[in-house]
């Protein structure tokens, strides 16, 4: 009789309910925010390095661009890793990649920062212009900010050179002080050398896309996957890139791990998320109105 009794005791213990930790109200709110938003940032302008929250970045491309074209274009997996890893390393923002999104997808308008992979077609051009005007931010690696001029004039009804323009960012622009103090502008980061080219090893000035008083995007060629000569866009949204030799691959990897470049990436992200009118700041403002603040 002792053996059956022992068996019953073991079965009773095995069937005992497992206690599930209860989530706090704050944890439930955070989980709800992560399901609802692509970014939620807490930020005090007086203490920039106290910034915290979460943020997701996406690559955007034309529906005509195949997966191979996305992989070969600017904003490749390793480029994205460099951006995300830098933000996660230096800040209390939890950064992650949300996926590839077509220009035409409604989810575009929830993303505070996007990396274009290809030129948009006509319908997509109208969509990306709406995105920019509504607070979106373009992190351009190798496509070119001037590609948005036609859309700004045609669909944004903006006068190029007066209402919207591209220019070199002055060394005292707030983007250079949004998290780290990077005096003197863009750090001098070596770029791949093209035979016969002049000044290719010098840092290229950072250029910005302005819409009125708001900086709506930056060209950050120091991270460019296709900084090498010979890269072309076919006109159908796909990229044709030259083959890279071993030396060029090592140079690109070294560039991505450069500590000054990583700090500048953090500054770009923090500025884009916290400047007035950004999609992330609009989320915070909407929350404040909902709370009656």
C-alpha positions in Angstrom: 0.0 0.0 0.0 2.9 2.4 0.5 3.9 2.4 -3.2 0.4 3.5 -4.5 0.2 6.2 -1.8 3.6 7.5 -2.9 2.5 7.5 -6.6 -0.6 9.5 -5.7 1.5 12.1 -3.8 3.8 12.5 -6.9 0.8 12.9 -9.2 -0.8 15.5 -6.9 2.4 17.5 -6.8 2.8 17.3 -10.6 -0.7 18.6 -11.1 -0.4 21.6 -8.8 -1.1 24.9 -10.6 2.0 27.0 -11.5 1.9 30.5 -10.2 2.1 33.0 -13.1 3.7 36.4 -12.1 1.2 39.2 -12.4 2.2 42.1 -14.6 2.1 45.6 -13.0 0.0 48.3 -14.5 3.1 49.9 -15.8 4.3 46.7 -17.6 0.8 46.3 -19.1 0.9 49.9 -20.4 4.3 49.4 -21.9 3.2 46.2 -23.7 0.2 48.0 -25.0 2.4 50.8 -26.3 4.7 48.4 -28.1 1.8 46.8 -29.9 0.3 50.2 -30.8 3.3 52.3 -31.7 6.6 52.0 -33.6 8.3 54.4 -31.2 7.6 55.9 -27.7 10.3 58.2 -26.3 10.7 59.9 -23.0 13.0 62.8 -23.3 14.2 65.9 -21.3 15.9 68.5 -23.5 17.9 69.7 -20.4 19.4 66.2 -20.0 19.6 64.6 -23.4 21.4 61.5 -22.3 18.4 60.6 -20.0 16.4 59.7 -23.1 14.7 56.3 -23.0 11.9 54.3 -24.6 11.7 52.1 -27.7 12.1 52.7 -31.4 11.8 50.6 -34.6 13.4 51.5 -38.0 12.3 50.2 -41.4 13.7 50.0 -44.9 11.2 51.3 -47.5 11.3 50.5 -51.2 9.2 50.4 -54.3 6.9 47.4 -54.9 8.9 46.9 -58.1 12.1 46.2 -56.2 12.8 42.5 -55.5 14.2 41.1 -52.3 17.7 40.8 -53.9 17.6 44.5 -54.8 16.8 45.4 -51.2 19.7 43.3 -49.9 22.2 44.8 -52.3 21.1 48.4 -51.8 21.9 50.9 -49.1 20.6 50.0 -45.7 21.6 46.3 -45.9 21.4 44.1 -42.9 24.9 45.1 -41.7 24.1 48.8 -42.2 21.0 48.4 -40.1 22.9 46.4 -37.4 25.4 49.3 -37.2 22.6 51.8 -36.5 20.6 49.6 -34.1 23.6 48.4 -32.2 24.9 51.9 -31.7 21.6 53.1 -30.3 21.3 50.1 -28.0 24.9 50.5 -26.8 24.9 54.1 -26.0 21.3 55.0 -25.0 18.4 53.6 -23.0 16.4 53.4 -26.2 15.5 49.8 -27.2 16.0 49.8 -30.9 15.1 47.1 -33.4 14.4 46.5 -37.1 10.7 46.3 -37.9 11.0 44.9 -41.4 10.8 46.0 -45.1 7.9 48.3 -45.9 6.7 49.4 -49.4 6.3 53.1 -49.9 2.6 52.5 -50.6 1.9 50.7 -47.2 -0.2 52.6 -44.6 2.3 51.5 -41.9 4.8 54.0 -43.4 3.1 56.8 -41.5 3.8 55.2 -38.1 7.5 55.0 -38.6 9.6 58.0 -37.3 12.7 57.1 -39.4 13.0 55.2 -42.6 15.8 54.2 -45.0 14.8 54.4 -48.7 16.1 51.5 -50.8 15.0 52.6 -54.2 13.5 55.4 -56.2 9.7 55.4 -55.7 7.3 55.2 -58.7 4.9 58.0 -59.4 2.2 56.9 -56.9 4.8 56.0 -54.3 6.4 59.4 -54.7 3.2 61.1 -53.6 3.0 58.8 -50.6 6.6 59.5 -49.5 6.1 63.2 -49.8 3.0 63.0 -47.6 5.1 61.0 -45.1 7.8 63.7 -45.0 5.4 66.5 -44.7 3.6 64.7 -41.8 6.7 64.4 -39.7 8.6 61.5 -41.2 12.4 61.5 -41.3 14.6 60.1 -44.2 18.0 58.5 -43.3 19.5 58.5 -46.8 22.5 56.2 -47.2 23.1 56.2 -50.9 19.9 57.1 -52.9 20.2 60.9 -52.8 17.9 63.5 -51.2 17.5 65.4 -54.4 15.4 62.5 -55.7 12.5 63.9 -53.7 12.6 67.4 -55.4 10.1 66.5 -58.1 7.6 65.1 -55.6 8.0 68.0 -53.2 7.1 70.4 -56.1 4.4 68.3 -57.7 2.6 66.7 -54.8 3.8 68.8 -51.8 3.1 72.0 -53.7 6.3 73.4 -52.3 8.7 75.8 -54.1 12.1 74.1 -54.2 14.7 76.5 -52.8 12.2 78.4 -50.7 9.8 75.9 -49.0 12.0 72.8 -49.4 15.7 72.4 -50.2 18.9 70.4 -49.6 22.0 72.0 -48.1 25.1 71.2 -46.1 24.4 71.2 -42.4 26.3 73.9 -40.5 28.7 72.7 -37.9 26.6 74.2 -35.1 23.4 72.5 -36.2 21.6 70.9 -33.1 22.0 67.4 -34.7 25.6 67.5 -33.7 24.7 68.0 -30.1 21.5 66.0 -29.7 23.2 63.3 -27.6 27.0 63.5 -27.9 28.7 66.8 -28.4 30.4 66.4 -31.8 32.1 69.7 -32.4 33.2 70.6 -35.9 30.4 68.7 -37.7 30.7 65.3 -39.3 33.7 63.3 -38.0 36.4 62.6 -40.5 35.8 59.0 -41.5 37.7 57.5 -44.3 35.7 56.5 -47.4 36.8 53.9 -50.0 39.3 55.3 -52.4 38.5 55.4 -56.1 41.6 55.2 -58.4 42.2 58.6 -59.9 39.7 60.4 -57.6 40.6 63.4 -55.6 39.7 63.8 -51.9 37.8 60.5 -51.6 39.4 59.9 -48.2 38.1 63.1 -46.8 34.9 63.2 -44.9 32.0 64.3 -47.0 29.9 67.1 -45.5 26.6 65.9 -44.1 23.7 67.3 -46.1 20.1 67.7 -44.9 16.7 67.9 -46.5 14.7 70.8 -45.1 11.0 71.4 -45.3 10.4 74.8 -43.9 12.2 75.0 -40.5 12.2 71.3 -40.0 15.1 69.0 -40.9 13.3 66.1 -42.7 16.2 63.9 -43.6 20.0 63.6 -43.8 22.4 62.0 -46.2 24.9 60.0 -44.2 27.2 58.7 -46.9 29.9 57.6 -44.4 27.8 54.4 -43.9 27.0 53.9 -47.6 27.0 50.4 -48.8 27.2 51.6 -52.4 29.7 54.4 -51.9 31.9 52.7 -54.5 31.8 53.8 -58.2 29.6 52.0 -60.6 26.4 51.7 -58.6 23.4 52.5 -60.7 19.6 52.4 -60.3 17.9 50.7 -63.2 14.8 52.9 -63.2 12.7 49.9 -62.2 13.6 50.3 -58.5 16.4 47.8 -58.4 20.1 48.4 -57.8 23.0 47.2 -59.7 26.2 47.2 -57.6 29.8 46.5 -58.5 31.5 43.5 -57.0 33.6 44.3 -53.9 37.1 43.0 -53.4 38.4 41.8 -50.0 40.1 45.1 -49.2 36.9 47.1 -49.9 34.8 44.8 -47.7 37.2 45.2 -44.8 37.2 49.0 -45.3 33.4 49.0 -45.1 33.3 46.8 -42.0 35.9 49.1 -40.3 33.8 52.1 -41.2 30.7 50.6 -39.5 32.6 50.0 -36.3 34.3 53.4 -36.1 33.3 54.8 -32.7 32.9 58.4 -34.0 30.6 57.2 -36.8 28.5 55.2 -34.2 28.2 58.3 -32.1 27.0 60.4 -35.1 24.4 57.7 -35.8 23.1 58.0 -32.3 22.9 61.8 -32.7 20.9 61.4 -35.9 18.4 59.0 -34.4 18.0 61.0 -31.2 17.5 64.3 -33.1 15.0 62.7 -35.5 13.0 61.2 -32.7 12.9 64.3 -30.5 12.7 67.3 -32.8 9.3 69.1 -32.8 6.9 67.7 -35.3 8.4 64.2 -35.5 6.1 61.2 -35.6 7.5 60.0 -32.2 6.8 63.4 -30.6 3.3 63.4 -32.1 2.7 60.1 -30.3 3.7 61.7 -27.0 1.6 64.7 -27.6 -1.5 62.6 -28.4 -0.9 60.6 -25.2 -0.8 63.9 -23.2 -4.1 65.1 -24.7 -5.7 61.7 -24.0 -4.6 62.0 -20.3 -6.0 65.6 -20.2 -2.5 67.1 -19.8 
